[in-house]
C-alpha cells in the first residue's frame, strides 16, 4: 500500500477515535513512541525497584493514548540547493534524515515560476536522499508542498512578490477555478519529475503581506481580497474529481498566527461544506504568543490558551493539528515549544522552519536554523563548510526516536513546574520514548519505576543548553539507566530516554 493510501486510511481511522484529555499543570501531559537506532542491551530491571523518595517519580499509562504522530520535519526552500551542491552533501543529508530522522519535508511550490526546473531538481535531490535513509528504517518520508504565491498571472498585482490577492476573471469574480487548476497542474508536474506530493497547503501565511512571495486571502471574500476557504474548496474539489484516490491530503490555513479564533474563522466554511477535506488544522507560531527575533526569545507558555482551544477544535471536528513553521527562541525554549505543542495542542506533526540556510559570517551554533551552509566560503563556519546549530539537537531529541505511527501516551510527574515531559509508545509497545526538559537552575533526579513493562534495554541521550553552551554539551550518549532506573537531569537540559521491551 502506498504512503498516500496509508495516510488516507489513517485519516478514516482517526475520525473514529476519541482523543483523551492530556494531563496539565502539576501532572505534565504524556506522549507516544517509535523505534529507530539501537539501544543498550544491558538489562534494566523493571521489577524490585527500590523507590527513591528523594527522586521525582514517573507515572504513565500506555493504555491511555493521545494523538498519533505523523512526524517531525523542516522547511527546505531558499538556499537548500547549497546543501545539494556541497562537496560533503551526503554528510549533511545523513545529519538530517539518518541521524535526526526527519520524516516530513516542506517544499515551496514554484510551479510556473522561472525557477521551477531548478527548484524541482533540488526538491528531487532532497526527496531521494531522505527516502533512501527512511527506507533503511522501513519507512517512507512525507512531502508537503506549500505555495507562497501562485504564478504571477494569477495574482491581482501581476507579480509573485509583495502585496496582492487572486486576480479576477472576465466576470469580475475572483479566479478560484484558475487557482485550483494551477495547483492541479503543479501536483502533476512534480509527480512527473518523481517527487511524491503527499500533502499540500494552498497558501503560506495568507494573513501576511511579505516583501517576498506572498498572496493575501481573507476569512471571507471582500472587495480587497479573495476568500481562503473558497480557494481551498475549489482546489480540493478539482483535485478530488481529477485525481480520485491519488489526491494529496490538504492542510490549512498555515497562518502566521496560532490564534484559535482566527484559525476557526478561516476554516469554518471548509468544515461546513467538505469536512473530510481538511486533514489537519495547520498554523505557524509567530503570532498568538510572545516571541521575538531580537533578542532571541520565546515565552513557550504564552501559547497555551490557543493550544488548548485548538485541541478542542480538532477533537470536535475529527481532524489533526500540524505546526508547520517556527524558529524563534533559544534552543531550550525551542524544545519547550515542541513539547507544549505535542502535549497541550496534540499536534501530530511539528515542522521547524529552516532545515538549511545560507551562512553569514555572524552565524554561530546559536543561529535559529538547523544547519547553515557556507556557499563559496571555504571551510567556514566550520572546517566542513557547514555548522550544526543548537536547534537541530533540540528537535532531534524528539525526531530521532519518536517515529511516524507512534502515539503519545499519558505521563506525569509531581514537581514545581520546572520539569516538562512527554512520553510515546510504538504501536506494539516494543519501544517507549520519554523526553524530559529541566528548565530549572538545579539538577534533579528522575526515577522510572516501569512496573508494567518488561525492560530489555535503555538508552539515555542528553543535551545541556545552559548559557554559552558548546557543541560537546549537546546530544551526548549517557549510556543506560542506572540499576534503579534513575537518571540525573542537569539544569537547563533536555533528556531523551529510550526504553525497549514489552508490556506485561
C-alpha positions in Angstrom: 0.0 0.0 0.0 1.4 3.4 -1.0 2.2 6.1 1.6 -0.6 8.2 0.4 -3.2 5.4 0.6 -2.0 4.5 4.1 -2.4 8.1 5.2 -5.9 8.2 3.7 -6.8 5.1 5.6 -5.3 6.5 8.8 -7.5 9.6 8.2 -10.6 7.5 8.2 -9.5 5.5 11.2 -8.5 8.7 13.1 -12.0 10.1 12.6 -13.4 7.2 14.6 -11.1 7.6 17.6 -11.9 9.7 20.6 -8.8 11.6 21.8 -8.3 11.7 25.6 -7.6 14.8 27.6 -3.9 15.5 28.4 -2.8 16.0 31.9 -1.8 19.5 32.8 -0.2 21.7 35.5 1.5 19.6 38.1 0.8 16.4 36.2 2.6 17.0 32.9 1.0 15.6 29.8 2.4 12.4 28.2 3.3 11.3 24.6 4.0 8.4 22.2 7.0 6.4 20.8 8.6 4.7 17.7 11.8 2.8 17.5 14.9 3.7 15.4 18.5 3.1 16.1 19.9 0.8 18.7 19.9 0.9 22.4 22.0 -0.7 25.1 21.3 -4.4 25.5 22.2 -4.1 29.2 19.1 -5.3 31.0 17.4 -2.7 33.2 15.2 -4.3 35.9 11.6 -3.3 35.9 10.8 -5.4 39.0 12.1 -4.9 42.5 12.9 -1.3 42.1 13.6 0.4 45.4 11.7 3.7 45.2 13.9 6.7 46.0 11.7 9.1 47.9 14.1 12.0 47.1 13.7 11.4 43.3 11.0 12.6 41.0 8.8 9.6 40.1 7.4 9.0 36.6 3.8 7.9 36.3 2.5 6.8 33.0 -0.3 4.7 31.4 0.5 3.2 28.0 -3.2 2.3 27.5 -4.2 5.9 27.5 -3.3 7.0 24.0 -3.4 10.6 22.9 -2.6 11.7 19.3 -0.8 9.6 16.7 2.4 11.1 15.4 2.7 11.9 11.7 6.3 13.0 12.0 8.8 15.8 12.5 10.4 17.8 9.7 11.7 21.1 8.4 11.4 23.5 5.5 13.7 23.1 2.6 13.1 26.2 0.5 15.6 29.0 -0.1 19.3 28.1 -0.1 18.6 24.3 0.1 20.5 23.9 -3.2 23.6 24.8 -1.2 23.4 21.5 0.6 22.8 19.6 -2.6 25.9 21.3 -4.2 28.2 20.9 -1.2 31.2 18.6 -1.5 30.0 16.9 1.7 26.3 16.7 0.8 26.0 13.1 2.0 27.2 14.1 5.5 24.5 16.9 5.6 21.8 14.5 4.4 22.8 11.9 7.0 22.6 14.5 9.7 19.1 15.5 8.7 17.5 12.2 7.6 19.5 9.4 9.1 20.7 10.8 12.5 17.8 13.2 13.2 15.4 11.0 11.3 13.3 13.9 9.9 10.4 12.4 8.0 8.4 15.5 6.7 10.0 17.7 4.0 8.2 21.1 3.4 8.9 22.4 -0.1 7.8 25.6 -1.9 5.5 25.2 -4.8 7.3 27.1 -7.7 5.2 25.7 -10.5 5.1 28.0 -13.5 7.8 30.2 -12.0 11.0 30.8 -13.9 12.7 28.9 -11.1 10.6 25.8 -11.4 13.1 23.5 -13.1 15.9 24.4 -10.7 13.8 24.2 -7.6 12.2 20.9 -8.6 15.7 19.4 -9.2 16.7 20.5 -5.6 13.4 19.1 -4.2 14.1 15.8 -6.0 17.6 15.5 -4.6 16.3 16.1 -1.1 13.5 13.7 -1.5 15.7 10.9 -2.9 18.3 11.4 -0.1 15.6 11.4 2.6 13.7 8.5 1.2 16.8 6.3 0.8 17.6 6.9 4.5 14.0 6.3 5.6 13.9 3.0 3.7 16.7 1.8 6.0 14.2 2.2 8.8 11.4 0.6 6.8 9.6 4.0 6.4 8.6 6.5 3.7 9.0 10.2 4.0 6.1 12.6 3.6 6.4 15.5 1.1 4.4 18.7 1.9 4.1 21.4 -0.8 3.1 24.9 0.2 2.5 27.9 -2.0 4.0 31.2 -1.1 2.3 32.7 -4.1 0.6 31.4 -7.2 2.2 32.1 -10.5 2.3 35.8 -11.4 -0.6 35.6 -13.9 -2.9 34.5 -11.1 -2.0 37.5 -8.8 -4.0 40.7 -8.8 -0.7 42.6 -8.9 0.7 40.5 -11.8 3.8 39.6 -9.7 4.6 37.0 -7.1 6.4 39.3 -4.7 4.6 41.6 -2.3 1.0 42.5 -1.9 -1.9 41.2 -3.9 -4.6 38.6 -3.9 -6.1 36.4 -6.6 -6.8 38.1 -9.9 -10.4 38.5 -11.1 -11.8 36.7 -14.1 -13.7 38.2 -17.0 -16.8 38.1 -15.0 -15.2 40.2 -12.3 -15.1 37.3 -9.8 -12.0 36.0 -8.1 -10.4 33.3 -10.2 -10.7 30.4 -7.7 -11.0 27.9 -10.6 -7.8 29.2 -12.2 -6.0 28.9 -8.9 -7.3 25.3 -8.5 -6.1 24.5 -12.0 -2.7 25.8 -11.2 -2.5 23.6 -8.1 -3.6 20.5 -10.1 -1.0 21.1 -12.8 1.6 21.7 -10.2 0.9 18.5 -8.3 1.0 16.6 -11.6 4.2 18.3 -12.7 6.1 17.5 -9.5 4.9 13.9 -9.5 6.0 13.5 -13.1 9.5 14.5 -12.0 9.5 11.7 -9.4 8.6 13.8 -6.3 5.5 12.5 -4.5 3.2 15.2 -3.4 1.6 13.7 -0.2 0.2 16.8 1.4 -0.5 20.3 0.2 -1.2 23.7 1.8 -2.6 26.1 -0.7 -1.1 29.3 0.8 1.7 30.1 3.2 0.7 32.8 5.7 -2.4 34.1 4.0 -2.8 36.6 6.7 0.6 38.4 6.0 1.9 40.6 3.2 5.6 39.9 2.6 8.2 41.7 0.5 9.0 38.3 -1.0 6.5 35.9 -2.5 3.1 36.1 -0.9 -0.7 36.2 -1.6 -3.3 37.5 0.8 -6.6 35.8 1.5 -9.3 36.9 3.9 -11.6 34.8 6.2 -14.5 35.9 4.0 -14.5 37.3 0.5 -14.1 41.1 0.4 -13.6 43.8 -2.3 -9.9 43.8 -1.4 -9.1 40.1 -1.0 -10.3 36.6 -2.1 -11.6 34.1 0.4 -9.2 31.5 1.7 -12.0 28.9 2.2 -13.3 29.4 -1.3 -9.9 28.9 -2.8 -9.3 25.8 -0.6 -12.6 24.2 -1.6 -12.2 24.9 -5.3 -8.8 23.3 -5.2 -10.0 20.3 -3.2 -13.0 19.6 -5.5 -10.9 19.8 -8.7 -8.1 17.6 -7.2 -10.7 15.1 -5.9 -12.6 14.9 -9.2 -9.4 14.6 -11.2 -7.1 12.6 -9.1 -9.5 10.4 -7.2 -7.7 8.2 -4.7 -4.4 9.9 -5.6 -5.5 13.3 -4.2 -2.9 14.7 -1.8 -4.0 15.3 1.8 -4.8 19.0 2.4 -3.9 21.1 5.5 -4.5 24.8 6.3 -4.7 27.7 6.7 -1.0 27.9 7.7 -1.5 31.4 9.1 1.2 33.4 10.9 -0.9 33.1 14.0 -1.9 30.2 16.2 -4.9 32.2 17.4 -7.8 29.7 17.8 -10.4 32.4 16.8 -8.6 33.3 13.6 -8.0 29.7 12.6 -11.6 28.7 13.1 -12.8 31.7 11.0 -10.5 30.7 8.2 -11.6 27.0 8.0 -15.2 27.1 9.3 -16.7 27.1 5.8 -14.4 24.2 4.8 -15.7 22.2 7.8 -19.3 23.1 7.0 -19.2 22.1 3.3 -16.4 19.5 2.9 -15.3 18.4 6.4 -13.4 15.4 5.1 -11.2 17.7 3.0 -9.2 19.2 6.0 -6.7 16.6 7.1 -5.1 18.9 9.6 -5.5 22.4 11.1 -2.1 24.0 10.2 -0.5 27.1 11.6 2.7 28.9 12.5 3.6 30.4 15.8 4.8 33.9 15.0 1.6 35.4 16.5 -0.8 34.2 19.2 2.1 34.0 21.7 5.1 36.0 22.7 8.3 35.6 20.7 11.0 37.9 19.2 13.9 37.8 16.8 16.0 40.4 18.6 16.6 39.4 21.3 16.2 35.7 20.6 13.3 34.9 22.9 10.1 32.8 23.1 7.7 32.5 26.0 6.7 29.0 25.3 3.8 29.0 27.8 2.3 32.1 26.2 0.7 29.9 23.5 -1.1 27.5 25.9 -4.6 29.1 25.7 -4.6 28.9 21.9 -3.1 25.4 22.0 -5.8 24.0 24.3 -8.6 25.8 22.3 -7.2 24.3 19.1 -7.1 20.9 20.7 -10.8 21.2 21.5 -11.5 22.1 17.8 -9.6 19.2 16.3 -11.2 16.8 18.7 -14.7 18.1 17.8 -14.0 18.0 14.0 -12.0 14.8 13.8 -9.0 16.3 12.1 -5.4 16.7 13.2 -3.2 19.7 14.1 0.1 20.4 12.4 2.6 23.1 13.4 4.3 23.8 10.1 6.8 26.7 10.7 8.6 28.3 13.6 12.1 29.1 14.7 12.2 31.8 17.4 13.7 31.3 20.8 16.8 29.7 22.4 17.3 26.0 21.9 16.0 25.2 25.3 12.9 27.3 24.5 12.6 25.5 21.2 12.4 22.2 23.0 9.7 23.6 25.3 7.7 24.9 22.3 7.8 21.5 20.7 6.8 19.7 23.9 4.0 22.1 24.6 2.7 21.7 21.0 2.6 18.0 21.5 1.1 17.9 24.9 -1.3 20.9 25.0 -2.4 21.2 21.4 -1.9 17.5 20.4 -0.1 18.3 17.2 0.6 15.3 15.1 3.4 17.0 13.2 6.0 19.6 14.1 7.9 21.2 11.3 10.8 23.6 12.0 11.4 26.5 9.7 15.0 26.4 8.3 16.3 23.0 7.6 19.1 24.6 5.5 20.0 28.2 5.5 22.7 30.4 4.0 25.8 31.0 6.1 26.7 34.5 7.1 29.9 35.4 8.9 28.0 36.2 12.1 26.4 32.7 12.3 27.2 30.6 15.4 25.8 27.5 16.9 23.1 29.7 18.4 21.7 30.5 15.0 18.0 29.9 14.5 18.2 27.2 11.9 19.1 23.5 11.8 22.1 23.5 9.6 23.8 26.5 7.9 26.0 26.0 4.9 28.8 28.3 3.6 28.3 28.5 -0.1 31.6 29.9 -1.6 33.1 30.3 1.9 35.7 27.5 2.1 35.9 25.8 5.5 33.6 28.3 7.1 31.9 28.4 9.6 33.5 25.0 10.3 36.2 23.1 8.6 33.5 21.1 6.9 31.8 24.2 5.4 28.6 23.7 7.4 27.5 24.2 11.0 25.0 22.2 13.0 23.1 24.6 15.3 21.6 24.1 18.7 18.0 23.9 17.5 19.0 20.9 15.4 19.6 19.0 18.6 16.5 20.4 20.3 14.4 19.0 17.5 16.4 15.8 17.3 15.6 15.0 20.9 12.0 14.3 19.6 12.5 13.4 16.0 15.1 10.6 16.1 13.2 8.1 18.2 9.6 9.3 18.1 8.6 7.8 14.7 5.6 8.2 12.5 2.8 6.0 13.6 3.6 6.2 17.3 1.2 7.6 19.8 1.7 9.9 22.7 0.6 8.3 26.0 -0.3 9.9 29.3 2.6 10.5 31.6 3.3 12.8 34.5 5.4 13.7 37.5 4.7 15.8 40.5 7.2 18.8 40.6 7.4 22.5 40.9 6.8 23.1 37.2 10.5 23.3 36.1 10.3 19.7 34.7 8.3 19.2 31.5 7.9 15.8 29.8 6.1 13.8 27.2 6.1 10.1 26.5 5.4 8.0 23.4 4.9 4.3 22.5 5.3 2.3 19.4 2.1 0.6 18.1 3.1 -2.8 19.6 4.7 -1.1 22.7 8.1 -2.7 21.9 9.6 0.8 22.5 8.7 3.7 24.7 10.4 7.1 24.5 10.4 9.7 27.2 11.6 13.3 26.6 12.3 15.3 29.8 13.1 19.0 30.0 14.6 20.5 33.1 14.1 24.3 32.9 15.4 24.9 36.4 18.7 26.0 37.6 19.3 23.0 39.8 19.8 19.4 38.7 17.1 16.8 39.5 16.9 13.1 39.8 14.2 11.2 38.0 13.2 7.6 38.6 11.2 5.4 36.2 9.6 2.5 38.1 8.2 1.0 34.9 6.2 -1.6 36.9 4.1 -2.6 33.9 6.9 -3.1 31.4 9.4 -5.8 30.8 12.6 -3.8 30.0 15.2 -5.3 27.8 17.3 -2.2 27.2 17.5 1.5 27.7 19.4 4.4 26.2 19.8 8.0 27.6 20.7 10.9 25.4 21.2 14.4 26.9 21.9 18.0 25.9 22.7 20.8 28.3 21.6 24.2 26.9 23.0 26.4 29.6 24.2 29.9 28.7 27.1 29.8 26.2 26.8 26.1 25.8 29.2 24.4 23.4 28.8 21.6 20.8 30.4 19.0 23.2 27.5 19.5 25.6 24.8 18.5 23.1 23.2 15.2 22.3 25.6 13.2 24.5 25.1 9.4 24.8 24.9 8.8 28.6 24.5 5.0 28.3 21.6 3.3 30.0 19.5 4.0 33.1 21.0 3.0 36.4 20.1 -0.3 38.0 17.4 1.5 39.9 16.1 3.2 36.7 17.3 6.6 37.8 18.7 9.4 35.7 20.2 12.8 36.6 18.6 15.8 34.8 21.2 18.6 34.7 19.9 22.2 35.0 18.7 23.6 31.6 18.8 20.3 29.9 16.8 18.0 27.6 17.0 14.3 28.0 15.6 11.6 25.8 15.2 8.1 27.3 14.6 5.2 25.0 13.1 2.1 26.6 12.9 -1.2 24.8 10.9 -4.2 25.9 7.2 -5.3 26.1 4.1 -4.6 28.1 3.4 -7.1 30.9 
